[in-house]
Amino acid sequence: MAESPRPLPFEIRYDDGARSIRLRQARVSDVEALMEAFDESVQELRAFLPWSLNPQSVEQQRIRITEFEEGRGPRGVNPYHLFDGAGERFLGCVGWNTSRSLNPRAAEIGYWMRTSASGRGLMTLATQCMVVLGFEWLKSERIQCGYNEGNTASARICEKVGFHEKRSIRLFQERPTEETRRMGYVAGPNNIICALFHDDPPKLDWYEGVRGSLTLLDSDGDVLWSPDGEASA
């Protein structure tokens, strides 16, 4: 008999004494900070993320996140907001996405980082935290991540995390048009999809360090999982 799926944590905390970050499920209270980060970073986002070419507003985001809070969001899409662990500065978004039509123990990580916080390794760290979440708490069998061939920053994150089994998918994203090129969209025709598997953690030189500094919490602030052992199954 298959085990019941475990709940996603409300908050993921990383603290190794030198660096700390928090990943928290998207909340309406974050909307203004989210839009501030988006407006700051829109030109960089438009290069490779087609959704960022569409008009965005505080009200649109409030409606979207309310749907997630109330359990009415798209099935399998689970957005987390990334914060500086030392404060409440909004750094970016990380998604944990699943599909019921495929392996229920498979997932995909997606992300974007605000421009002023890039280049510090924080999204690499956040992605590593999500990988540990998947393998340690959710018992994932496959975790994948993808990027457009022209997105060298995203490619570096995947390489640093250790994603492998790379494959190229042609026209996974829409092609630039004259209009979207004027807006800054420069995506190439190929996307790279890469993956990690349940037996990969011992091969990753960063894994035990991140695992040892991670705590998963529910919405009441109770510990779901820590490196000392699970508090709840």
KAVENBEL-V601017 format. One record per residue. N is the residue number from 1. RES is the residue in one small letter. SS is DSSP state (2 for helix, 1 for strand, 0 for the rest). BURIAL is b if it has 16 or more other C-alpha atoms within 10 Angstrom, else e. Layout:
n:N res:RES ss:SS burial:BURIAL
n:N res:RES ss:SS burial:BURIAL
This chain:
n:1 res:m ss:0 burial:e
n:2 res:a ss:0 burial:e
n:3 res:e ss:0 burial:e
n:4 res:s ss:0 burial:e
n:5 res:p ss:0 burial:e
n:6 res:r ss:0 burial:e
n:7 res:p ss:0 burial:e
n:8 res:l ss:0 burial:b
n:9 res:p ss:0 burial:b
n:10 res:f ss:0 burial:b
n:11 res:e ss:1 burial:b
n:12 res:i ss:1 burial:b
n:13 res:r ss:1 burial:b
n:14 res:y ss:1 burial:b
n:15 res:d ss:1 burial:b
n:16 res:d ss:0 burial:e
n:17 res:g ss:0 burial:e
n:18 res:a ss:0 burial:e
n:19 res:r ss:0 burial:e
n:20 res:s ss:1 burial:b
n:21 res:i ss:1 burial:b
n:22 res:r ss:1 burial:b
n:23 res:l ss:1 burial:b
n:24 res:r ss:1 burial:b
n:25 res:q ss:1 burial:b
n:26 res:a ss:0 burial:b
n:27 res:r ss:0 burial:b
n:28 res:v ss:2 burial:b
n:29 res:s ss:2 burial:e
n:30 res:d ss:2 burial:b
n:31 res:v ss:2 burial:b
n:32 res:e ss:2 burial:b
n:33 res:a ss:2 burial:b
n:34 res:l ss:2 burial:b
n:35 res:m ss:2 burial:b
n:36 res:e ss:2 burial:e
n:37 res:a ss:2 burial:b
n:38 res:f ss:2 burial:b
n:39 res:d ss:2 burial:e
n:40 res:e ss:2 burial:e
n:41 res:s ss:2 burial:b
n:42 res:v ss:2 burial:b
n:43 res:q ss:2 burial:b
n:44 res:e ss:2 burial:b
n:45 res:l ss:2 burial:b
n:46 res:r ss:2 burial:b
n:47 res:a ss:0 burial:b
n:48 res:f ss:0 burial:b
n:49 res:l ss:0 burial:b
n:50 res:p ss:2 burial:b
n:51 res:w ss:2 burial:e
n:52 res:s ss:2 burial:b
n:53 res:l ss:2 burial:b
n:54 res:n ss:0 burial:e
n:55 res:p ss:0 burial:e
n:56 res:q ss:0 burial:e
n:57 res:s ss:0 burial:e
n:58 res:v ss:2 burial:e
n:59 res:e ss:2 burial:e
n:60 res:q ss:2 burial:e
n:61 res:q ss:2 burial:b
n:62 res:r ss:2 burial:b
n:63 res:i ss:2 burial:e
n:64 res:r ss:2 burial:b
n:65 res:i ss:2 burial:b
n:66 res:t ss:2 burial:b
n:67 res:e ss:2 burial:e
n:68 res:f ss:2 burial:b
n:69 res:e ss:2 burial:e
n:70 res:e ss:0 burial:e
n:71 res:g ss:0 burial:e
n:72 res:r ss:0 burial:e
n:73 res:g ss:0 burial:e
n:74 res:p ss:0 burial:e
n:75 res:r ss:0 burial:e
n:76 res:g ss:0 burial:e
n:77 res:v ss:1 burial:e
n:78 res:n ss:1 burial:b
n:79 res:p ss:1 burial:b
n:80 res:y ss:1 burial:b
n:81 res:h ss:1 burial:b
n:82 res:l ss:1 burial:b
n:83 res:f ss:1 burial:b
n:84 res:d ss:1 burial:b
n:85 res:g ss:0 burial:b
n:86 res:a ss:0 burial:e
n:87 res:g ss:0 burial:e
n:88 res:e ss:0 burial:e
n:89 res:r ss:0 burial:e
n:90 res:f ss:1 burial:b
n:91 res:l ss:1 burial:b
n:92 res:g ss:1 burial:b
n:93 res:c ss:1 burial:b
n:94 res:v ss:1 burial:b
n:95 res:g ss:1 burial:b
n:96 res:w ss:1 burial:b
n:97 res:n ss:1 burial:b
n:98 res:t ss:0 burial:b
n:99 res:s ss:0 burial:e
n:100 res:r ss:0 burial:e
n:101 res:s ss:0 burial:e
n:102 res:l ss:0 burial:e
n:103 res:n ss:0 burial:e
n:104 res:p ss:0 burial:e
n:105 res:r ss:0 burial:b
n:106 res:a ss:1 burial:b
n:107 res:a ss:1 burial:b
n:108 res:e ss:1 burial:b
n:109 res:i ss:1 burial:b
n:110 res:g ss:1 burial:b
n:111 res:y ss:1 burial:b
n:112 res:w ss:1 burial:b
n:113 res:m ss:1 burial:b
n:114 res:r ss:0 burial:b
n:115 res:t ss:2 burial:b
n:116 res:s ss:2 burial:e
n:117 res:a ss:2 burial:b
n:118 res:s ss:0 burial:e
n:119 res:g ss:0 burial:e
n:120 res:r ss:0 burial:e
n:121 res:g ss:0 burial:e
n:122 res:l ss:2 burial:b
n:123 res:m ss:2 burial:b
n:124 res:t ss:2 burial:b
n:125 res:l ss:2 burial:b
n:126 res:a ss:2 burial:b
n:127 res:t ss:2 burial:b
n:128 res:q ss:2 burial:b
n:129 res:c ss:2 burial:b
n:130 res:m ss:2 burial:b
n:131 res:v ss:2 burial:b
n:132 res:v ss:2 burial:b
n:133 res:l ss:2 burial:b
n:134 res:g ss:2 burial:b
n:135 res:f ss:2 burial:b
n:136 res:e ss:2 burial:b
n:137 res:w ss:2 burial:b
n:138 res:l ss:0 burial:b
n:139 res:k ss:0 burial:e
n:140 res:s ss:0 burial:b
n:141 res:e ss:0 burial:b
n:142 res:r ss:1 burial:b
n:143 res:i ss:1 burial:b
n:144 res:q ss:1 burial:b
n:145 res:c ss:1 burial:b
n:146 res:g ss:1 burial:b
n:147 res:y ss:1 burial:b
n:148 res:n ss:1 burial:b
n:149 res:e ss:0 burial:b
n:150 res:g ss:0 burial:b
n:151 res:n ss:0 burial:b
n:152 res:t ss:2 burial:e
n:153 res:a ss:2 burial:e
n:154 res:s ss:2 burial:b
n:155 res:a ss:2 burial:b
n:156 res:r ss:2 burial:e
n:157 res:i ss:2 burial:b
n:158 res:c ss:2 burial:b
n:159 res:e ss:2 burial:e
n:160 res:k ss:2 burial:b
n:161 res:v ss:2 burial:b
n:162 res:g ss:0 burial:b
n:163 res:f ss:0 burial:b
n:164 res:h ss:1 burial:b
n:165 res:e ss:1 burial:e
n:166 res:k ss:1 burial:e
n:167 res:r ss:1 burial:e
n:168 res:s ss:1 burial:b
n:169 res:i ss:1 burial:e
n:170 res:r ss:1 burial:e
n:171 res:l ss:0 burial:e
n:172 res:f ss:0 burial:e
n:173 res:q ss:0 burial:b
n:174 res:e ss:0 burial:e
n:175 res:r ss:0 burial:b
n:176 res:p ss:0 burial:b
n:177 res:t ss:0 burial:e
n:178 res:e ss:2 burial:e
n:179 res:e ss:2 burial:e
n:180 res:t ss:2 burial:e
n:181 res:r ss:2 burial:e
n:182 res:r ss:2 burial:e
n:183 res:m ss:0 burial:e
n:184 res:g ss:0 burial:b
n:185 res:y ss:0 burial:b
n:186 res:v ss:0 burial:b
n:187 res:a ss:0 burial:b
n:188 res:g ss:0 burial:b
n:189 res:p ss:0 burial:b
n:190 res:n ss:1 burial:b
n:191 res:n ss:1 burial:b
n:192 res:i ss:1 burial:b
n:193 res:i ss:1 burial:b
n:194 res:c ss:1 burial:b
n:195 res:a ss:1 burial:b
n:196 res:l ss:1 burial:b
n:197 res:f ss:1 burial:b
n:198 res:h ss:0 burial:b
n:199 res:d ss:0 burial:e
n:200 res:d ss:0 burial:b
n:201 res:p ss:2 burial:b
n:202 res:p ss:2 burial:e
n:203 res:k ss:2 burial:e
n:204 res:l ss:0 burial:e
n:205 res:d ss:0 burial:e
n:206 res:w ss:0 burial:e
n:207 res:y ss:2 burial:b
n:208 res:e ss:2 burial:e
n:209 res:g ss:2 burial:e
n:210 res:v ss:2 burial:b
n:211 res:r ss:2 burial:b
n:212 res:g ss:0 burial:e
n:213 res:s ss:0 burial:b
n:214 res:l ss:1 burial:b
n:215 res:t ss:1 burial:b
n:216 res:l ss:1 burial:b
n:217 res:l ss:1 burial:b
n:218 res:d ss:0 burial:e
n:219 res:s ss:0 burial:e
n:220 res:d ss:0 burial:e
n:221 res:g ss:0 burial:e
n:222 res:d ss:0 burial:e
n:223 res:v ss:1 burial:b
n:224 res:l ss:1 burial:b
n:225 res:w ss:1 burial:b
n:226 res:s ss:1 burial:b
n:227 res:p ss:0 burial:e
n:228 res:d ss:0 burial:e
n:229 res:g ss:1 burial:e
n:230 res:e ss:1 burial:e
n:231 res:a ss:0 burial:e
n:232 res:s ss:0 burial:e
n:233 res:a ss:0 burial:e
